[in-house]
Amino acid sequence: MKNPSERTLVVIGNPRAISWAALEGGEEKPLGTTGLWGTTGTISGRSLSVVNMPGAVTTTQSQGALQDWAMECLSLSECSKGVHSFLLVAPLGRLTEQERRGAQCIRRMFGEKAHGFTQVLFTYELEQKDSLEDLLKEREAQRLVEECGGRFHVCPKSIGEELEVTGLLEKVDSILDQGTDRCYTVEMHQEAQLLLVEFREQLKGLLDGFIRLKKRINERERMQVNVENLEHRIFREKLARLQDELLLKQMEKERDRGMEVEALSFIYELERLVDKLALKRVRAVEVDHKSREDVQRLREELGRMVGEMVTNQKHRQMCQEKGEEEWELQNLRELLKRLKNNMKKQRREGTGTRRKEGN
């Protein structure tokens, strides 16, 4: 366990944003192979080690590259027994994109447990000293402080006085006193790596499950589309059959209507023929009745003529007795002539009646 008076700080951000001139015996030197720099010295009798990670957030880093930075940092002798604070250095005023994403970068390198040891170290120029409160109220500064759990410290860009450094260390001590862990250790990083691996496996499982679910959804959608297409095709076929049946029924109805018209016309014609036949029959009866009357008249005429002949015969006998044969012959001729005329007249009237009935 380190001496409680010893402190190790990991500084992340712009390396030129702060200078540790107040450290006694402090000399900046390169550490490791990834561009780390370290400064070790004493202040007020306390040992202080500062590890600068200048390139961690200056460019876009992959997760693998960030892990290399973290392993390199924790493998240093200065950090082998733990890190007491991660300082995210940011100048007051307008922040760069790298400075705004510094807190997220620390989480990605060291895990969630490093968040409890992180604070923002705002630096300022001497001409900004009178406007510190206004600068701290700016939206970007407030957001960065919130991402670091509300923990921050303000100091000049060049920490040239012992009081300024001790003030920072007191702030670090107060943060450690509020927590359950006294420092961030290699073991915590290893746990974070295991959790990260587990999280990646869970995420991969979720992604695989999502892909399978997406495939099933797509397959179900395709099946649904196929079913809808099949139902649509069946519906179209049913609709076509119904249309054909309606058309056939319409044609049958029109045919029945035509047959009905033809039947009505036939019935009308039949009725007309029946009426015509009935009329002919009536006329035939009338003609027959008239013919009977004519025959009766002819009979009566013949009877009359026979009577006349009998009378004439008697008269002829009388004439023979008186010698008048010539006169009787003349009368007989006239009688025959009248009989012929009557018969011709009867034939003409019968022929005219039959012609009218035929029409």
C-alpha positions as CSV (number, residue, x, y, z in Angstrom):
1,M,0.0,0.0,0.0
2,K,1.3,3.4,-0.9
3,N,2.0,6.0,1.7
4,P,-1.2,8.0,2.3
5,S,0.8,11.1,1.6
6,E,1.8,9.9,-1.9
7,R,-0.5,10.7,-4.8
8,T,-0.5,9.6,-8.4
9,L,-2.4,11.7,-10.9
10,V,-3.2,10.7,-14.6
11,V,-3.7,13.8,-16.7
12,I,-5.8,13.5,-19.9
13,G,-6.2,16.3,-22.3
14,N,-4.0,19.0,-23.8
15,P,-0.5,18.6,-22.3
16,R,0.2,22.3,-22.8
17,A,-2.9,23.3,-20.8
18,I,-1.0,22.9,-17.5
19,S,2.6,23.1,-16.2
20,W,3.8,21.6,-13.0
21,A,6.6,24.1,-12.3
22,A,5.9,24.0,-8.5
23,L,7.0,20.4,-8.1
24,E,10.5,20.2,-6.4
25,G,12.8,17.9,-8.4
26,G,10.1,17.5,-11.1
27,E,11.5,16.6,-14.4
28,E,9.3,15.6,-17.4
29,K,10.4,12.5,-19.1
30,P,8.9,10.1,-21.7
31,L,7.3,6.9,-20.3
32,G,6.6,3.7,-22.2
33,T,6.2,3.5,-25.9
34,T,2.8,5.1,-26.6
35,G,3.8,8.8,-26.1
36,L,3.2,9.0,-22.3
37,W,5.1,11.6,-20.3
38,G,5.7,11.6,-16.5
39,T,6.7,14.1,-13.9
40,T,7.7,13.0,-10.4
41,G,8.5,15.4,-7.5
42,T,7.6,16.6,-4.0
43,I,5.3,19.3,-2.8
44,S,5.0,20.2,0.9
45,G,6.7,17.0,1.8
46,R,4.4,14.9,-0.2
47,S,5.4,12.7,-3.1
48,L,3.5,13.4,-6.3
49,S,3.6,11.5,-9.6
50,V,1.9,13.0,-12.7
51,V,1.4,10.9,-15.8
52,N,0.4,12.8,-18.9
53,M,-1.6,11.1,-21.7
54,P,-1.5,13.8,-24.3
55,G,-2.7,11.8,-27.3
56,A,-5.6,9.9,-25.8
57,V,-8.3,12.3,-26.9
58,T,-6.5,14.5,-29.5
59,T,-7.5,12.1,-32.3
60,T,-10.3,9.6,-32.9
61,Q,-9.2,6.4,-31.2
62,S,-10.5,2.9,-31.7
63,Q,-11.4,0.8,-28.7
64,G,-8.3,-1.3,-29.2
65,A,-6.0,1.7,-29.3
66,L,-7.6,3.1,-26.1
67,Q,-7.0,-0.2,-24.3
68,D,-3.4,-0.1,-25.4
69,W,-3.1,3.4,-23.8
70,A,-4.7,2.2,-20.6
71,M,-2.5,-0.9,-20.3
72,E,0.6,1.1,-21.0
73,C,-0.4,3.6,-18.3
74,L,-1.2,1.1,-15.6
75,S,1.9,-0.9,-16.3
76,L,4.1,2.1,-15.4
77,S,5.9,2.0,-12.0
78,E,4.3,5.3,-11.1
79,C,0.8,3.7,-11.5
80,S,1.6,0.2,-10.4
81,K,0.1,0.7,-6.9
82,G,-2.9,2.7,-8.1
83,V,-4.2,6.0,-9.5
84,H,-5.7,8.5,-7.1
85,S,-7.3,10.8,-9.6
86,F,-7.9,11.1,-13.4
87,L,-7.7,14.8,-14.2
88,L,-9.5,15.9,-17.4
89,V,-7.7,19.1,-18.3
90,A,-9.8,21.7,-20.1
91,P,-9.2,25.4,-20.5
92,L,-12.1,27.7,-19.5
93,G,-13.8,29.2,-22.4
94,R,-14.6,27.5,-25.7
95,L,-13.9,23.8,-25.6
96,T,-12.7,21.6,-28.5
97,E,-14.4,18.4,-29.6
98,Q,-11.7,16.3,-28.0
99,E,-12.1,18.1,-24.6
100,R,-15.9,17.7,-24.7
101,R,-15.6,13.9,-25.2
102,G,-12.8,13.5,-22.6
103,A,-15.0,12.0,-19.9
104,Q,-16.4,9.4,-22.3
105,C,-12.8,8.6,-23.4
106,I,-11.8,7.9,-19.7
107,R,-14.7,5.5,-19.4
108,R,-13.7,3.7,-22.6
109,M,-10.1,3.3,-21.4
110,F,-10.5,2.5,-17.8
111,G,-14.2,1.4,-17.3
112,E,-17.0,2.7,-15.2
113,K,-15.2,2.5,-11.9
114,A,-12.7,5.1,-13.1
115,H,-15.6,7.6,-13.3
116,G,-15.6,7.9,-9.4
117,F,-11.9,9.0,-9.5
118,T,-12.4,11.6,-12.4
119,Q,-12.7,15.3,-12.0
120,V,-12.3,18.3,-14.4
121,L,-9.3,20.5,-14.0
122,F,-10.2,23.8,-15.5
123,T,-7.2,26.0,-16.3
124,Y,-7.3,29.7,-17.0
125,E,-5.0,32.5,-18.1
126,L,-4.2,35.3,-15.6
127,E,-6.3,37.8,-17.5
128,Q,-9.4,35.5,-17.1
129,K,-9.1,35.4,-13.3
130,D,-11.8,38.1,-12.8
131,S,-14.4,36.3,-14.9
132,L,-14.0,32.8,-13.6
133,E,-17.6,32.6,-12.3
134,D,-19.1,33.6,-15.6
135,L,-16.8,31.1,-17.5
136,L,-17.9,28.3,-15.2
137,K,-21.6,29.1,-15.8
138,E,-21.1,28.5,-19.6
139,R,-23.1,25.7,-21.0
140,E,-20.2,23.6,-22.2
141,A,-18.4,23.8,-18.9
142,Q,-21.5,22.9,-17.0
143,R,-22.1,19.9,-19.2
144,L,-18.5,18.6,-18.8
145,V,-18.8,18.9,-15.0
146,E,-22.0,16.9,-15.0
147,E,-20.3,14.2,-17.0
148,C,-17.6,14.0,-14.3
149,G,-20.1,13.7,-11.5
150,G,-20.0,17.3,-10.5
151,R,-16.3,17.2,-9.5
152,F,-14.0,19.9,-10.7
153,H,-11.1,22.1,-9.7
154,V,-9.9,25.5,-11.1
155,C,-6.2,26.5,-11.2
156,P,-3.9,28.7,-13.3
157,K,-2.5,27.3,-16.5
158,S,1.0,27.3,-14.9
159,I,0.9,26.0,-11.4
160,G,3.8,28.0,-10.1
161,E,2.9,28.3,-6.5
162,E,3.0,25.6,-3.9
163,L,-0.4,26.7,-2.5
164,E,-2.1,26.0,-5.9
165,V,-0.7,22.4,-6.0
166,T,-1.6,21.6,-2.5
167,G,-5.1,23.0,-3.1
168,L,-5.5,20.4,-5.9
169,L,-4.2,17.6,-3.7
170,E,-6.6,18.5,-1.0
171,K,-9.5,18.3,-3.5
172,V,-8.2,14.9,-4.5
173,D,-8.1,13.8,-0.9
174,S,-11.6,15.0,-0.3
175,I,-12.9,12.9,-3.2
176,L,-11.1,9.9,-2.0
177,D,-12.5,10.4,1.5
178,Q,-16.1,10.3,0.0
179,G,-15.5,7.0,-1.8
180,T,-15.1,3.5,-0.6
181,D,-11.9,2.8,-2.6
182,R,-8.7,4.7,-1.9
183,C,-7.4,4.4,-5.5
184,Y,-8.0,3.0,-8.9
185,T,-6.0,-0.3,-9.3
186,V,-5.0,-2.7,-12.0
187,E,-7.4,-5.2,-10.5
188,M,-10.3,-2.8,-11.2
189,H,-9.2,-2.4,-14.7
190,Q,-9.0,-6.2,-15.2
191,E,-12.6,-6.5,-13.8
192,A,-13.6,-3.7,-16.2
193,Q,-12.1,-5.7,-19.0
194,L,-14.0,-8.9,-17.9
195,L,-17.2,-6.9,-17.7
196,L,-16.4,-5.4,-21.1
197,V,-15.8,-8.8,-22.6
198,E,-19.1,-10.0,-21.0
199,F,-20.9,-7.0,-22.3
200,R,-19.5,-7.5,-25.8
201,E,-20.7,-11.1,-25.7
202,Q,-24.1,-10.1,-24.5
203,L,-24.2,-7.4,-27.1
204,K,-23.1,-9.9,-29.7
205,G,-25.8,-12.3,-28.5
206,L,-28.4,-9.5,-28.7
207,L,-27.2,-8.5,-32.1
208,D,-27.3,-12.1,-33.3
209,G,-30.8,-12.5,-31.7
210,F,-31.8,-9.2,-33.4
211,I,-30.5,-10.5,-36.7
212,R,-32.4,-13.8,-36.3
213,L,-35.5,-11.9,-35.3
214,K,-35.1,-9.6,-38.3
215,K,-34.7,-12.7,-40.5
216,R,-37.8,-14.3,-39.1
217,I,-39.7,-11.0,-39.4
218,N,-38.6,-10.7,-43.0
219,E,-39.5,-14.3,-43.7
220,R,-42.9,-13.8,-42.0
221,E,-43.4,-10.7,-44.0
222,R,-42.5,-12.6,-47.2
223,M,-44.9,-15.4,-46.2
224,Q,-47.5,-12.8,-45.4
225,V,-47.0,-11.2,-48.8
226,N,-47.2,-14.6,-50.4
227,V,-50.4,-15.4,-48.5
228,E,-51.8,-12.0,-49.4
229,N,-50.8,-12.5,-53.0
230,L,-52.5,-16.0,-52.9
231,E,-55.6,-14.6,-51.2
232,H,-55.6,-11.7,-53.7
233,R,-55.3,-14.2,-56.6
234,I,-58.1,-16.4,-55.2
235,F,-60.2,-13.3,-54.7
236,R,-59.6,-12.2,-58.3
237,E,-60.5,-15.7,-59.5
238,K,-63.7,-15.7,-57.4
239,L,-64.6,-12.2,-58.7
240,A,-64.0,-13.3,-62.3
241,R,-66.2,-16.4,-61.7
242,L,-68.9,-14.2,-60.2
243,Q,-68.7,-11.8,-63.1
244,D,-69.0,-14.7,-65.5
245,E,-72.0,-16.1,-63.6
246,L,-73.7,-12.7,-63.5
247,L,-73.1,-12.3,-67.2
248,L,-74.4,-15.8,-67.9
249,K,-77.5,-15.1,-65.8
250,Q,-78.0,-11.8,-67.6
251,M,-77.7,-13.6,-70.9
252,E,-80.2,-16.2,-69.7
253,K,-82.5,-13.5,-68.5
254,E,-82.3,-11.7,-71.8
255,R,-82.8,-15.0,-73.6
256,D,-85.8,-15.8,-71.4
257,R,-87.1,-12.3,-72.0
258,G,-86.7,-12.9,-75.8
259,M,-88.5,-16.2,-75.5
260,E,-91.2,-14.6,-73.5
261,V,-91.6,-12.0,-76.2
262,E,-91.7,-14.7,-78.8
263,A,-94.2,-16.7,-76.8
264,L,-96.4,-13.6,-76.3
265,S,-96.1,-12.9,-80.1
266,F,-96.9,-16.5,-80.9
267,I,-99.9,-16.5,-78.5
268,Y,-101.1,-13.2,-80.0
269,E,-100.7,-14.6,-83.5
270,L,-102.5,-17.8,-82.4
271,E,-105.3,-15.8,-80.8
272,R,-105.6,-13.8,-84.0
273,L,-105.7,-17.0,-86.1
274,V,-108.3,-18.5,-83.7
275,D,-110.4,-15.3,-84.1
276,K,-110.0,-15.5,-87.8
277,L,-111.0,-19.2,-87.8
278,A,-113.9,-18.4,-85.6
279,L,-114.9,-15.6,-87.9
280,K,-114.6,-17.9,-90.9
281,R,-116.6,-20.5,-89.1
282,V,-119.3,-18.0,-88.3
283,R,-119.3,-16.9,-91.9
284,A,-119.4,-20.5,-93.1
285,V,-122.4,-21.0,-90.8
286,E,-124.0,-17.9,-92.2
287,V,-123.2,-19.0,-95.8
288,D,-124.4,-22.5,-95.0
289,H,-127.6,-21.0,-93.6
290,K,-127.9,-18.7,-96.6
291,S,-127.3,-21.7,-98.9
292,R,-130.0,-23.6,-97.1
293,E,-132.3,-20.6,-97.6
294,D,-131.3,-20.5,-101.3
295,V,-132.0,-24.2,-101.6
296,Q,-135.3,-23.7,-99.9
297,R,-136.1,-20.8,-102.2
298,L,-134.9,-23.0,-105.2
299,R,-137.1,-25.8,-104.0
300,E,-140.0,-23.4,-103.6
301,E,-139.2,-22.0,-107.1
302,L,-139.0,-25.5,-108.5
303,G,-142.2,-26.4,-106.7
304,R,-143.8,-23.3,-108.1
305,M,-142.4,-24.1,-111.5
306,V,-143.6,-27.7,-111.2
307,G,-146.9,-26.3,-110.2
308,E,-146.8,-24.0,-113.2
309,M,-145.8,-26.9,-115.4
310,V,-148.6,-28.9,-114.1
311,T,-150.9,-26.0,-114.6
312,N,-149.4,-25.5,-118.1
313,Q,-149.7,-29.2,-118.7
314,K,-153.3,-28.9,-117.9
315,H,-153.5,-25.8,-120.0
316,R,-151.7,-27.6,-122.8
317,Q,-154.2,-30.3,-122.6
318,M,-156.8,-27.7,-122.8
319,C,-155.0,-26.0,-125.6
320,Q,-154.7,-29.3,-127.5
321,E,-158.3,-29.5,-127.2
322,K,-158.6,-26.0,-128.5
323,G,-155.7,-26.4,-130.9
324,E,-153.3,-24.0,-129.3
325,E,-149.9,-26.1,-129.2
326,E,-147.7,-23.3,-130.3
327,W,-148.7,-21.1,-127.5
328,E,-147.8,-23.8,-124.9
329,L,-144.4,-24.4,-126.4
330,Q,-143.6,-20.7,-126.1
331,N,-144.6,-20.6,-122.5
332,L,-142.4,-23.6,-121.7
333,R,-139.4,-21.9,-123.3
334,E,-139.9,-18.9,-121.2
335,L,-140.2,-21.0,-118.0
336,L,-136.9,-22.8,-118.7
337,K,-135.1,-19.5,-119.4
338,R,-136.2,-18.1,-116.1
339,L,-135.0,-21.3,-114.3
340,K,-131.6,-21.0,-116.0
341,N,-131.2,-17.4,-115.0
342,N,-132.1,-18.1,-111.4
343,M,-129.5,-20.9,-111.2
344,K,-126.8,-18.7,-112.7
345,K,-127.6,-16.0,-110.2
346,Q,-127.3,-18.5,-107.3
347,R,-123.9,-19.6,-108.5
348,R,-122.5,-16.1,-108.8
349,E,-123.7,-15.2,-105.2
350,G,-122.1,-18.4,-103.8
351,T,-118.7,-17.8,-105.5
352,G,-118.5,-14.2,-104.2
353,T,-119.2,-15.3,-100.6
354,R,-116.4,-17.9,-100.7
355,R,-113.9,-15.3,-102.0
356,K,-114.6,-12.9,-99.2
357,E,-114.1,-15.7,-96.6
358,G,-110.8,-16.7,-98.1
359,N,-109.5,-13.1,-97.8
